[in-house]
Amino acid sequence: VGSNHSQAGGGHGSSISGIQIVSFKWHHVEAPYLIALWILVAGVSKMVVELNHSLTSVIPESALLIIIGWILGGIIYGADKMQTFTLTPTVFFFHLLPQVILDAGYFMPNKLFFSNMGAILVYAVIGTCWNAATVGLGLWGCWLGGAMGDMDIGLLQFLLFGSLIAAVDPVAVIAVFEEVHVNEVLFIMVFGESLLNDGVTVVLFNVFDAFVSLGGAEIDAVEIIKGIISFFVVAFGGSLVGIIFALLISLLTRCTKNIQIIEPGFIFILGYLSYLTAEVLSLSAILSIVFCGICCQKYINANMDERSVTTVRYVMKVLANGSETIIFVFLGISAIDPAVWVWNTGFILLTLLFIFVFRFIGVFLLTWILNKYRLVPLEFIDQVVMSYGGLRGAVAYGLVAVLDENKFKEKNLMVSTTLIVVYFTVMLQGITMKPLVTWLKVKRAAVTELTLAEKIQNRTFDHMLVAIEDISEQIGHNYMRDKWHNFEERWLCWFLMKPSARKSRDYIFNIFHQLNLKDAMSYVKEGERRGSLAFVRNETKADVDFNKKFRASFSEIMPDIMADNMGPDHVPLSSILQDIVPSVCLDMHEQ
């Protein structure tokens, strides 16, 4: 066989001497195999971190994952004598970041976010510009004063470095603040700022990168005005792309009645496409996917089947959590590479000092202005936590890794400084955040659900505030929210929701339905405890006689369901009732 094959394929240079039973084809599967292996390693790392809860209660999970990354990086470097694996900008921005940001937008508490939208935008836009400008100018001034020695760098490059180091990372913020459980307003301020701040940072970074490419001598008033216009066009354009894709997702889920099995796929594919589309158009991809998640959640949750909604929630959390884990592990691995480390004590220490000091100044200054217009002012303690919560993360590292070495001679110094800033903020500030919140006695988030009375009271207050603004002829955010609600109910819900979903939005009926379900579940639990449902009253207020009703021994129909006798073959009472017991009227008025 071998000789015939050689003769037949002689023209192609074949030299097969026989049939190989088993062959080793590593290069054929190298890329997907390594990806799967690193996902497994990241998952095992997270599992190892979670083994000791007493440790994670003191040191944030993100910091522990970075330490595991250092260990893995050391093993790889020891084996290969070079760092084979690093977190590249392409992998980070196109494969890891989108699902984290989509998850953050999808699970955003909309009412809280839009109620504080003005303050969040002030911190995210003005605050980010303040941090970028002050850090860049401060470092430039110190360099002119000779505090950093001889460096091949100029004002525009300092400003560009200031813009990327100003990125408050939502991945790091989520990882730390979710463990601390601060109150809702404080969390939405820090989290909302970090989410929008990322988009603003990338836009600022691109503007300064264009200025550096252009050269300082070529920049005049016209170029500066174009840069400012570009900043707003990129930011608002990205948000608009996200809103358009959110409408598209909502419309698609409106038409998936007969193909519910593929409903969840639309959310992930179109969400990712919104990110890529904004990137294609040179708009803010981060803001695009944020607003896509925020704007579509209400309509798709109403349109989709309950099982599809559950699938989306779980899969989104799995993807986001997995990506966060991989990001922090690779932030640790990337540091174990002597090729990227350049040390300049003055530059590094001054950067750490300036990001800390100027964030405090910026937060307190902006809050002082905002408190003049806020109904409930932000307290001093909240401002301290907001200032201290400016954690840097992988976004800053991803941006600094993009820099061109030919244009930025001090790129490795910037990379080294960014890594130190990330480790300093995630580890030191992350570890001390919980003790600080406890020491300052910051108001924590309520863990209990709102009662029906509280929900009704909150709704009443909302209507009263709208009425007061209407009577006093003041157009505040309550008035605007009420107008938006009316527009949404009249047009958007009609356009984006299934007819069946619109009918089920009757609020009074929903509350009544929830009460019925709650009572029914309590009856079933009581029945399981007693071993009988004879205590349930029907509409005639007579005991339900199951023996008479079924003309058979009730014990034959319903096995012994006492809690202490439940074995592996236990059948829930609810499933038995669903199949053979007629509907029992639970008289709400009687209750």
Solvent accessible surface area in square Angstrom, and as a share of the most:
residue,aa,sasa,rsa
1,V,137,0.79
2,G,14,0.14
3,S,74,0.47
4,N,102,0.52
5,H,88,0.39
6,S,38,0.25
7,Q,144,0.64
8,A,92,0.71
9,G,13,0.12
10,G,44,0.42
11,G,83,0.80
12,H,169,0.75
13,G,64,0.61
14,S,36,0.23
15,S,106,0.68
16,I,94,0.48
17,S,113,0.73
18,G,32,0.31
19,I,146,0.74
20,Q,140,0.62
21,I,173,0.88
22,V,130,0.75
23,S,59,0.38
24,F,180,0.75
25,K,134,0.57
26,W,82,0.29
27,H,159,0.71
28,H,145,0.65
29,V,62,0.36
30,E,59,0.27
31,A,65,0.50
32,P,83,0.52
33,Y,116,0.44
34,L,43,0.21
35,I,108,0.55
36,A,61,0.47
37,L,78,0.39
38,W,38,0.13
39,I,96,0.49
40,L,111,0.55
41,V,42,0.24
42,A,5,0.04
43,G,42,0.40
44,V,65,0.38
45,S,7,0.04
46,K,49,0.21
47,M,121,0.54
48,V,77,0.45
49,V,8,0.04
50,E,62,0.28
51,L,136,0.68
52,N,75,0.38
53,H,132,0.59
54,S,79,0.51
55,L,74,0.37
56,T,18,0.11
57,S,57,0.37
58,V,95,0.55
59,I,37,0.19
60,P,5,0.03
61,E,33,0.15
62,S,1,0.01
63,A,0,0.00
64,L,17,0.08
65,L,3,0.02
66,I,0,0.00
67,I,62,0.31
68,I,31,0.16
69,G,0,0.00
70,W,82,0.29
71,I,102,0.52
72,L,39,0.19
73,G,0,0.00
74,G,34,0.32
75,I,111,0.56
76,I,24,0.12
77,Y,69,0.26
78,G,44,0.42
79,A,80,0.62
80,D,71,0.37
81,K,155,0.66
82,M,121,0.54
83,Q,16,0.07
84,T,72,0.42
85,F,51,0.21
86,T,53,0.31
87,L,7,0.03
88,T,56,0.33
89,P,34,0.21
90,T,79,0.46
91,V,66,0.38
92,F,0,0.00
93,F,29,0.12
94,F,64,0.27
95,H,104,0.47
96,L,13,0.07
97,L,0,0.00
98,P,3,0.02
99,Q,42,0.19
100,V,1,0.01
101,I,0,0.00
102,L,9,0.04
103,D,12,0.06
104,A,6,0.05
105,G,0,0.00
106,Y,5,0.02
107,F,74,0.31
108,M,3,0.01
109,P,60,0.38
110,N,44,0.23
111,K,114,0.48
112,L,46,0.23
113,F,0,0.00
114,F,97,0.40
115,S,43,0.28
116,N,12,0.06
117,M,39,0.18
118,G,47,0.45
119,A,7,0.06
120,I,0,0.00
121,L,72,0.36
122,V,36,0.21
123,Y,4,0.01
124,A,0,0.00
125,V,38,0.22
126,I,93,0.47
127,G,7,0.06
128,T,0,0.00
129,C,46,0.27
130,W,80,0.28
131,N,8,0.04
132,A,3,0.02
133,A,38,0.30
134,T,21,0.12
135,V,1,0.01
136,G,0,0.00
137,L,86,0.43
138,G,19,0.18
139,L,0,0.00
140,W,76,0.27
141,G,38,0.37
142,C,33,0.20
143,W,61,0.21
144,L,108,0.54
145,G,70,0.67
146,G,52,0.50
147,A,57,0.44
148,M,9,0.04
149,G,48,0.46
150,D,148,0.77
151,M,13,0.06
152,D,88,0.46
153,I,14,0.07
154,G,28,0.27
155,L,63,0.31
156,L,36,0.18
157,Q,28,0.12
158,F,0,0.00
159,L,24,0.12
160,L,0,0.00
161,F,0,0.00
162,G,0,0.00
163,S,0,0.00
164,L,0,0.00
165,I,0,0.00
166,A,1,0.00
167,A,0,0.00
168,V,0,0.00
169,D,0,0.00
170,P,1,0.00
171,V,0,0.00
172,A,0,0.00
173,V,0,0.00
174,I,19,0.10
175,A,19,0.15
176,V,2,0.01
177,F,1,0.00
178,E,92,0.41
179,E,58,0.26
180,V,4,0.02
181,H,112,0.50
182,V,5,0.03
183,N,13,0.07
184,E,80,0.36
185,V,55,0.31
186,L,1,0.00
187,F,44,0.18
188,I,0,0.00
189,M,0,0.00
190,V,0,0.00
191,F,12,0.05
192,G,0,0.00
193,E,5,0.02
194,S,0,0.00
195,L,0,0.00
196,L,4,0.02
197,N,0,0.00
198,D,0,0.00
199,G,0,0.00
200,V,5,0.03
201,T,0,0.00
202,V,29,0.17
203,V,3,0.02
204,L,19,0.09
205,F,6,0.03
206,N,79,0.41
207,V,21,0.12
208,F,33,0.14
209,D,38,0.20
210,A,59,0.46
211,F,27,0.11
212,V,23,0.13
213,S,69,0.44
214,L,75,0.37
215,G,26,0.25
216,G,50,0.48
217,A,107,0.83
218,E,111,0.50
219,I,37,0.19
220,D,77,0.40
221,A,67,0.52
222,V,94,0.54
223,E,44,0.20
224,I,85,0.43
225,I,98,0.50
226,K,111,0.47
227,G,10,0.09
228,I,95,0.48
229,I,97,0.49
230,S,43,0.28
231,F,17,0.07
232,F,95,0.40
233,V,85,0.49
234,V,24,0.14
235,A,14,0.11
236,F,140,0.58
237,G,16,0.15
238,G,0,0.00
239,S,17,0.11
240,L,105,0.52
241,V,15,0.09
242,G,0,0.00
243,I,63,0.32
244,I,94,0.48
245,F,29,0.12
246,A,2,0.01
247,L,67,0.33
248,L,77,0.38
249,I,1,0.00
250,S,1,0.00
251,L,56,0.28
252,L,61,0.30
253,T,0,0.00
254,R,73,0.27
255,C,98,0.58
256,T,3,0.02
257,K,148,0.63
258,N,141,0.72
259,I,84,0.43
260,Q,60,0.27
261,I,157,0.80
262,I,86,0.44
263,E,0,0.00
264,P,16,0.10
265,G,35,0.34
266,F,51,0.21
267,I,1,0.00
268,F,38,0.16
269,I,109,0.55
270,L,16,0.08
271,G,0,0.00
272,Y,72,0.28
273,L,74,0.37
274,S,0,0.00
275,Y,3,0.01
276,L,51,0.25
277,T,43,0.25
278,A,0,0.00
279,E,80,0.36
280,V,123,0.70
281,L,102,0.51
282,S,86,0.56
283,L,33,0.16
284,S,3,0.02
285,A,7,0.06
286,I,6,0.03
287,L,9,0.04
288,S,0,0.00
289,I,1,0.00
290,V,0,0.00
291,F,20,0.08
292,C,0,0.00
293,G,0,0.00
294,I,1,0.00
295,C,40,0.24
296,C,1,0.00
297,Q,28,0.12
298,K,69,0.29
299,Y,14,0.05
300,I,0,0.00
301,N,46,0.24
302,A,38,0.29
303,N,6,0.03
304,M,11,0.05
305,D,38,0.20
306,E,144,0.65
307,R,179,0.65
308,S,7,0.05
309,V,14,0.08
310,T,60,0.35
311,T,59,0.34
312,V,0,0.00
313,R,110,0.40
314,Y,149,0.57
315,V,57,0.32
316,M,2,0.01
317,K,89,0.38
318,V,102,0.58
319,L,74,0.37
320,A,3,0.02
321,N,62,0.32
322,G,32,0.30
323,S,4,0.03
324,E,26,0.12
325,T,3,0.02
326,I,25,0.13
327,I,1,0.00
328,F,3,0.01
329,V,1,0.01
330,F,22,0.09
331,L,0,0.00
332,G,0,0.00
333,I,0,0.00
334,S,2,0.01
335,A,8,0.06
336,I,51,0.26
337,D,21,0.11
338,P,82,0.51
339,A,76,0.59
340,V,34,0.20
341,W,85,0.30
342,V,62,0.36
343,W,160,0.56
344,N,29,0.15
345,T,70,0.41
346,G,20,0.19
347,F,0,0.00
348,I,2,0.01
349,L,103,0.51
350,L,33,0.16
351,T,0,0.00
352,L,26,0.13
353,L,96,0.48
354,F,26,0.11
355,I,7,0.03
356,F,72,0.30
357,V,59,0.34
358,F,41,0.17
359,R,7,0.03
360,F,50,0.21
361,I,80,0.41
362,G,4,0.04
363,V,7,0.04
364,F,58,0.24
365,L,84,0.42
366,L,17,0.08
367,T,0,0.00
368,W,153,0.54
369,I,77,0.39
370,L,23,0.11
371,N,40,0.21
372,K,127,0.54
373,Y,180,0.68
374,R,55,0.20
375,L,151,0.75
376,V,106,0.61
377,P,72,0.45
378,L,9,0.05
379,E,114,0.51
380,F,134,0.56
381,I,53,0.27
382,D,22,0.11
383,Q,18,0.08
384,V,24,0.14
385,V,0,0.00
386,M,0,0.00
387,S,3,0.02
388,Y,33,0.12
389,G,0,0.00
390,G,2,0.02
391,L,0,0.00
392,R,4,0.01
393,G,0,0.00
394,A,0,0.00
395,V,0,0.00
396,A,0,0.00
397,Y,15,0.06
398,G,2,0.02
399,L,7,0.04
400,V,0,0.00
401,A,26,0.20
402,V,79,0.45
403,L,8,0.04
404,D,62,0.32
405,E,108,0.49
406,N,118,0.61
407,K,69,0.29
408,F,2,0.01
409,K,129,0.55
410,E,32,0.15
411,K,29,0.12
412,N,49,0.25
413,L,3,0.02
414,M,1,0.00
415,V,8,0.05
416,S,0,0.00
417,T,0,0.00
418,T,0,0.00
419,L,1,0.00
420,I,31,0.16
421,V,0,0.00
422,V,0,0.00
423,Y,23,0.09
424,F,69,0.29
425,T,1,0.00
426,V,0,0.00
427,M,32,0.14
428,L,89,0.44
429,Q,6,0.03
430,G,5,0.05
431,I,58,0.30
432,T,48,0.28
433,M,0,0.00
434,K,65,0.28
435,P,79,0.50
436,L,34,0.17
437,V,0,0.00
438,T,82,0.48
439,W,192,0.67
440,L,33,0.16
441,K,175,0.74
442,V,8,0.04
443,K,155,0.66
444,R,99,0.36
445,A,32,0.25
446,A,78,0.60
447,V,143,0.82
448,T,110,0.64
449,E,156,0.70
450,L,96,0.48
451,T,79,0.46
452,L,66,0.33
453,A,73,0.57
454,E,73,0.33
455,K,93,0.40
456,I,96,0.49
457,Q,102,0.46
458,N,66,0.34
459,R,119,0.44
460,T,65,0.38
461,F,104,0.43
462,D,30,0.15
463,H,110,0.49
464,M,97,0.43
465,L,62,0.31
466,V,22,0.13
467,A,47,0.36
468,I,101,0.51
469,E,24,0.11
470,D,85,0.44
471,I,145,0.74
472,S,56,0.36
473,E,155,0.70
474,Q,118,0.52
475,I,126,0.64
476,G,24,0.23
477,H,103,0.46
478,N,11,0.05
479,Y,48,0.18
480,M,108,0.48
481,R,69,0.25
482,D,38,0.20
483,K,101,0.43
484,W,135,0.47
485,H,71,0.32
486,N,77,0.39
487,F,94,0.39
488,E,11,0.05
489,E,65,0.29
490,R,173,0.63
491,W,129,0.45
492,L,32,0.16
493,C,3,0.02
494,W,145,0.51
495,F,98,0.41
496,L,0,0.00
497,M,0,0.00
498,K,24,0.10
499,P,74,0.47
500,S,77,0.50
501,A,7,0.06
502,R,73,0.27
503,K,163,0.69
504,S,59,0.38
505,R,44,0.16
506,D,75,0.39
507,Y,98,0.37
508,I,140,0.71
509,F,113,0.47
510,N,48,0.25
511,I,54,0.28
512,F,92,0.38
513,H,84,0.37
514,Q,102,0.46
515,L,64,0.32
516,N,43,0.22
517,L,91,0.45
518,K,145,0.61
519,D,40,0.21
520,A,36,0.28
521,M,114,0.51
522,S,59,0.38
523,Y,37,0.14
524,V,30,0.17
525,K,132,0.56
526,E,44,0.20
527,G,0,0.00
528,E,35,0.16
529,R,148,0.54
530,R,130,0.48
531,G,29,0.28
532,S,37,0.24
533,L,7,0.04
534,A,47,0.36
535,F,54,0.23
536,V,5,0.03
537,R,122,0.45
538,N,38,0.20
539,E,114,0.51
540,T,98,0.57
541,K,104,0.44
542,A,51,0.39
543,D,97,0.50
544,V,9,0.05
545,D,74,0.38
546,F,10,0.04
547,N,83,0.43
548,K,158,0.67
549,K,108,0.46
550,F,47,0.20
551,R,221,0.80
552,A,41,0.32
553,S,48,0.31
554,F,30,0.13
555,S,82,0.53
556,E,137,0.62
557,I,45,0.23
558,M,8,0.04
559,P,72,0.45
560,D,97,0.50
561,I,5,0.03
562,M,74,0.33
563,A,74,0.57
564,D,124,0.64
565,N,89,0.46
566,M,73,0.33
567,G,40,0.39
568,P,142,0.89
569,D,129,0.67
570,H,66,0.30
571,V,76,0.43
572,P,65,0.41
573,L,1,0.00
574,S,60,0.39
575,S,40,0.26
576,I,18,0.09
577,L,30,0.15
578,Q,157,0.70
579,D,115,0.60
580,I,79,0.40
581,V,16,0.09
582,P,69,0.43
583,S,118,0.76
584,V,46,0.27
585,C,58,0.35
586,L,36,0.18
587,D,45,0.23
588,M,54,0.24
589,H,181,0.81
590,E,86,0.39
591,Q,128,0.57
